[in-house]
Amino acid sequence: MFSLLLRRIGFLSGLVFFLLGLAAHPAHASHLLGGEMTYKFLDSNGPTGTPLRYQITLKLYLDCNASTSLIHSSWAIPIYNQGSGSRVTTATITEVTPRPLCNLPAVPPGCTITPGILSYIKQTFIGVVNLPATTLGYYAAWTDNARNINISNIVGSGSESMSLYCTMAPPVLNNSSPTFVNDAVANICAGDTTYILNNAIDPDGDLLVYSFGTPYNNGLPTTWTNPPSGVTFNAGFDAQHPLGTAPGNYANVNSLTGLSKYKTTAPLNTTFVVAVDISEYRQVGNRRVLIGTTRRDVQLIVVTCPPAAAPSLPNTAATPRNYTIEAGSSLTIPLSASQADGHPLKITATSVLLDSTGGFNASFNNHIGTVLSGSPVGTATAGGAAVSNAPSSVAANFVYNSTCTEARANPYSIIVLVEDKGCAGKSVADIFNVTVVKPSGPTDITGNFSVCGLPSSQQYTAVLLPTM
């Protein structure tokens, strides 16, 4: 059903924030567009007394119209003990350099998007903190003021803070939080259904469950209380209905895939704030344990979407979405897409397997992947060039050569995004899963069962189970 939905629908490509009129408001009321916070456990080789080393990553989306005094080059991140809630220390995370310029998504010649495109800055902050040994773990928190003014689904948005936090598991679990595959996409089509992929990849192979949550406005208390405080929704809205309960409005997130579905009857330029949570579970003994929760806070803006045919992926009969291989064997997945109007297409594959020169041996379109600083996943692309015929198509192979040590219970996920790079181009996405199992050993040995009075040599044959 998930694959069928993805083949039938599309969502506008790129990180495109549409907005009209907000530039007229003071900068302090419009500079926070969204964000997310993640962590990675590094090792236990820190200084005496604080041996645990965690890397913290904060990503923020800011309006370029904000005052430069509101654009930080570093942040102080308080760390709290999970057991007592007491503040342990304060870490400093610094901006990845060089600072990115204001982004304006590329629009093909002759293509007009209405009501307009808001320029934005995406900032990434990374830092390492040394912490005392613990069996419980820590919380890391961030907050800033303020959200955009006139967000329609919460009370007093112009004076509301935006807060994020992450649950840092104890070292015995050796865990890193899941990482969202794509940047936040914040536009929804007026009067039409919009699908946005909020999928993430977990480097540890943990089970991920997606849900909507109440956006936080917690601040930075002396003692941490979980869960943090949240915003107050206007009448007719709540965490599970962020676009409202009136007829014609709905919002849904697939708990297993992260695919979000939105439709609204609101006027153009209406803004909503939505929080998407990823709960991370791991099998520990006979119990499924909640490791932590990762959040994406983002605004949705209502825009007009010109008509355009969405790209299409092959059906599951032609290209399955789930594969099982034995450790030490190889797999080739042919990935392709087409578009009826002849627009140029680009395929992006994202996976922990595309780790460049890391431990995995995988490639897409003969490229071993590009890994950005602080990210546990890599990407590789195919296509994107202009075409002169309709329909257009793009194709490339994903190749994975597994080793004997890469078997695990949970699959390795490959997120495939197909972008229409033409005017008003849409995108489709799907998830391909590769489960690596331990090789099957022999089930029987045939030969002479006598052990006495035999010639100097005997022949025996190992019998294997048939490969399914």
Secondary structure as UniProt FT lines:
FT   HELIX           2..8
FT   STRAND          11..12
FT   HELIX           22..24
FT   HELIX           27..29
FT   STRAND          32..43
FT   TURN            48..49
FT   STRAND          52..63
FT   TURN            64..65
FT   HELIX           68..70
FT   STRAND          74..81
FT   TURN            82..84
FT   STRAND          86..95
FT   TURN            109..110
FT   STRAND          120..131
FT   STRAND          138..145
FT   TURN            149..150
FT   TURN            152..153
FT   TURN            155..156
FT   HELIX           157..159
FT   STRAND          161..168
FT   HELIX           171..173
FT   STRAND          179..180
FT   STRAND          187..190
FT   STRAND          194..197
FT   STRAND          200..201
FT   TURN            203..204
FT   STRAND          207..213
FT   TURN            235..236
FT   TURN            239..240
FT   TURN            242..243
FT   TURN            247..248
FT   STRAND          250..253
FT   TURN            255..257
FT   STRAND          259..264
FT   TURN            268..269
FT   STRAND          271..284
FT   TURN            285..286
FT   STRAND          287..303
FT   TURN            316..318
FT   STRAND          322..326
FT   TURN            327..328
FT   STRAND          330..339
FT   TURN            340..341
FT   STRAND          345..351
FT   TURN            352..353
FT   TURN            356..357
FT   STRAND          362..364
FT   TURN            365..366
FT   TURN            373..374
FT   STRAND          378..383
FT   STRAND          392..401
FT   TURN            404..405
FT   STRAND          412..420
FT   TURN            423..424
FT   STRAND          426..437
FT   STRAND          442..446
FT   STRAND          461..464
//
